[in-house]
């Protein structure tokens, strides 16, 4: 394999079309301000490099990046690439990932608005991320031990599993399909409206007006903190282990909780049932 080591590269397409290449301890920065450094390459290994220029990894096949840094000026770093593994790396440029496939991200620090759009088959583990519109329209997602802060996250995603995660985000999971969240904390207002096939298992949910207009919604052994006007127009089966401030017009299904501060049933189409732990039941017919 060709080895490029300890060089400063700033020309346009500096390593364009490379094959079987190892890039060690290089700096992609300089007055030439060149773009697309490693575009259209394959079988690329990157170790301990610094990227301060735009679009370095477009249309790259078989890419490994370790212990590197992409600054805020490294915009749109990885687009249209496949079989990508990124470990121990800072990704701080806007739109860092888009339309990639077969991606593994481990132990990374991500600050990137519009990160991860239309990505297929992605695993993220032991990472921290901050973004807006995070992972929109992506499919086949597995997250473990990920901490996220932002807004409008995970919208329109399909086929996803999240485990041991901590999310502080508004408007998360809107229009999501076939999504499971386990052993996690999800904080933020207007959670998961219009989702279909969403399951929360042993989770803590915090914030106003969650889980409205959902289909095939399930909650198992979950806490709901500071949650009001929950489940409006949703088809839901929920087992809640903490009091709920209020429930409004669940369309169908059963919600079980130790206490509900207010039950609002003023829609004739709302047929859902609320069961209190002392076995009292409330539904529209009552």
C-alpha positions in Angstrom: 0.0 0.0 0.0 1.1 3.5 -0.7 1.9 5.5 2.5 1.5 9.3 2.8 2.9 10.5 6.1 3.5 13.8 7.9 2.7 16.0 5.0 0.7 19.2 4.7 -1.7 19.1 1.8 -3.8 22.0 0.6 -4.1 21.6 -3.2 -7.4 20.8 -4.9 -8.0 17.0 -5.0 -4.6 16.4 -3.4 -5.0 12.6 -3.2 -7.9 12.2 -5.7 -8.6 8.7 -7.0 -6.1 7.0 -4.6 -6.3 3.2 -4.1 -4.8 1.2 -1.3 -3.4 4.2 0.6 -2.5 4.8 4.2 -2.5 8.5 5.3 -0.7 9.1 8.6 -0.3 12.3 10.6 -1.1 14.6 7.7 -2.5 18.1 7.8 -5.1 19.1 5.2 -4.9 22.9 5.4 -3.1 25.8 3.8 -3.3 28.8 1.5 -4.3 26.9 -1.6 -7.6 26.1 0.2 -8.2 23.0 -2.0 -11.3 20.9 -1.8 -12.1 17.2 -2.2 -8.7 15.9 -1.0 -9.5 12.1 -1.1 -12.5 12.1 -3.5 -13.2 9.0 -5.6 -10.8 6.8 -3.7 -10.9 3.3 -2.4 -9.3 1.2 0.4 -8.2 4.2 2.4 -6.8 4.2 5.9 -6.5 7.6 7.7 -4.7 7.9 11.1 -4.1 10.9 13.3 -4.9 13.5 10.6 -6.2 17.0 10.7 -8.8 18.3 8.2 -9.5 22.0 7.9 -10.7 21.9 4.2 -14.0 21.0 2.6 -15.4 17.8 1.2 -12.5 15.4 1.8 -14.2 12.1 1.5 -16.8 12.0 -1.3 -17.5 8.8 -3.2 -14.9 6.8 -1.1 -15.2 3.0 -0.8 -13.7 1.1 2.1 -12.6 4.0 4.4 -11.2 3.8 7.9 -10.5 7.0 9.9 -8.9 6.8 13.3 -7.9 9.4 15.9 -8.4 12.4 13.6 -10.0 15.8 13.6 -12.3 17.5 11.2 -12.8 21.2 12.1 -15.8 23.4 11.7 -14.4 24.4 8.3 -14.3 20.8 7.1 -17.8 21.0 5.7 -19.7 18.0 4.3 -16.8 15.7 5.0 -18.3 12.3 4.1 -20.9 12.1 1.3 -21.8 9.2 -1.0 -19.3 6.8 0.6 -19.7 3.2 1.7 -18.1 0.8 4.2 -16.9 3.5 6.4 -15.5 3.1 9.9 -14.7 6.2 12.1 -13.1 5.8 15.5 -11.9 8.3 18.1 -12.4 11.2 15.8 -13.8 14.8 16.1 -16.4 15.6 13.4 -17.2 19.3 13.8 -18.1 20.4 10.3 -21.7 21.0 9.2 -23.4 18.1 7.2 -20.5 15.7 8.1 -22.3 12.5 6.8 -24.8 12.3 4.0 -26.1 9.4 1.8 -23.5 7.0 3.0 -24.0 3.3 3.7 -22.5 0.6 5.9 -21.1 3.0 8.5 -19.6 2.3 12.0 -18.9 5.2 14.3 -17.2 4.6 17.6 -16.0 6.8 20.4 -16.5 10.0 18.4 -17.2 13.6 19.2 -19.7 15.1 16.8 -20.8 18.7 16.5 -22.5 18.9 13.1 -25.8 20.4 12.1 -27.7 18.2 9.6 -25.5 15.2 10.4 -26.3 11.8 8.9 -29.0 12.5 6.4 -30.2 9.5 4.3 -27.6 7.1 5.7 -28.3 3.4 5.4 -26.9 0.8 7.8 -25.2 2.8 10.5 -24.0 1.8 13.9 -22.9 4.4 16.5 -21.4 3.4 19.8 -20.0 5.3 22.8 -20.2 8.7 21.1 -21.4 12.2 21.9 -23.3 14.3 19.3 -24.7 17.8 19.0 -26.8 18.6 15.9 -30.0 19.9 14.4 -32.0 17.6 12.1 -29.8 14.7 13.2 -30.0 11.5 11.2 -33.0 12.6 9.1 -34.4 10.0 6.7 -31.8 7.4 7.6 -32.6 3.7 7.8 -31.3 0.6 9.6 -29.8 2.4 12.6 -28.2 0.9 15.7 -27.1 3.3 18.5 -25.6 2.2 21.8 -24.3 4.5 24.6 -24.8 7.7 22.6 -25.4 11.0 24.2 -27.1 13.6 22.0 -28.2 17.2 22.3 -30.0 19.2 19.7 -33.4 19.4 18.0 -35.5 17.9 15.2 -33.6 14.6 15.6 -34.3 11.2 14.0 -37.2 12.5 11.9 -38.5 10.1 9.2 -36.1 7.4 10.2 -36.9 3.7 9.6 -35.8 0.5 11.3 -33.8 1.7 14.3 -32.7 0.4 17.7 -31.4 2.7 20.4 -30.0 1.3 23.7 -28.6 3.0 26.8 -28.8 6.4 25.2 -29.4 9.9 26.6 -31.2 12.3 24.3 -32.0 15.9 25.0 -33.9 17.0 21.9 -37.2 18.5 20.9 -39.4 17.1 18.1 -37.5 13.8 18.0 -38.6 10.7 16.1 -41.4 12.5 14.1 -42.8 10.2 11.4 -40.3 7.5 12.5 -41.2 3.9 11.5 -40.3 0.7 13.3 -38.2 2.2 16.0 -37.3 0.7 19.4 -35.7 2.6 22.3 -34.5 0.7 25.3 -33.0 1.6 28.7 -32.7 5.3 27.6 -33.6 8.8 28.7 -35.4 11.0 26.1 -36.0 14.6 27.2 -37.7 17.2 25.0 -41.1 18.6 24.0 -43.4 17.1 21.3 -41.8 13.7 21.2 -42.4 11.4 18.3 -45.6 12.8 16.8 -46.9 10.8 13.8 -44.6 7.8 14.5 -45.7 4.3 13.5 -44.3 1.2 15.2 -42.5 3.0 18.0 -41.6 1.1 21.2 -40.1 2.5 24.4 -38.9 -0.2 26.8 -37.7 0.7 30.3 -37.2 4.4 29.4 -37.5 7.8 31.0 -39.5 10.3 29.0 -39.4 13.9 30.0 -41.3 16.9 28.4 -44.6 18.3 27.3 -47.1 16.8 24.8 -45.3 13.6 23.9 -46.4 10.8 21.7 -49.3 12.3 19.8 -50.9 11.1 16.5 -49.0 7.8 16.7 -49.9 4.4 15.4 -48.8 1.0 16.9 -47.2 2.8 19.9 -45.9 0.8 22.8 -44.4 1.8 26.2 -43.2 -0.9 28.6 -42.2 -0.1 32.1 -41.5 3.5 31.4 -41.3 6.7 33.5 -43.0 9.8 32.3 -41.8 13.0 34.0 -43.3 16.5 33.4 -45.5 15.0 30.7 -48.8 16.6 30.0 -51.4 16.3 27.2 -49.9 12.9 26.4 -51.0 10.4 23.7 -53.5 12.7 21.8 -55.0 10.8 18.9 -52.6 7.9 19.3 -53.1 4.2 19.1 -51.2 3.1 22.2 -50.5 0.3 24.7 -48.6 1.8 27.6 -47.4 0.6 31.0 -46.2 3.7 32.9 -44.7 3.4 36.4 -44.9 7.1 37.4 -47.8 9.6 37.6 -48.7 11.4 34.4 -49.8 15.0 34.5 -52.5 14.6 31.9 -53.7 12.4 29.1 -55.7 13.7 26.2 -58.0 11.8 23.8 -56.1 8.6 23.1 -57.6 7.2 20.0 -57.3 3.5 20.9 -55.6 1.1 23.3 -54.9 1.1 27.0 -52.7 3.3 29.2 -51.8 2.0 32.6 -50.3 4.4 35.2 -50.3 4.8 39.0 -51.9 8.2 38.7 -53.1 10.6 36.0 -53.7 14.2 37.2 -56.2 15.0 34.4 -57.9 12.9 31.9 -59.3 14.8 28.9 -61.8 12.9 26.7 -63.6 15.5 24.7 -63.3 13.9 21.2 -66.0 11.5 20.3 -63.5 9.4 18.3 -61.2 8.9 21.3 -61.8 5.3 22.4 -58.7 4.7 24.4 -58.8 3.4 28.0 -56.9 4.7 31.0 -56.3 2.2 33.9 -55.1 3.4 37.3 -53.0 1.1 39.4 -55.9 0.6 41.8 -57.7 -1.1 38.9 -60.0 1.9 38.2 -60.7 2.4 34.6 -61.6 5.5 32.6 -62.7 5.6 29.0 -64.9 7.8 26.8 -67.9 5.7 27.4 -67.7 6.4 31.1 
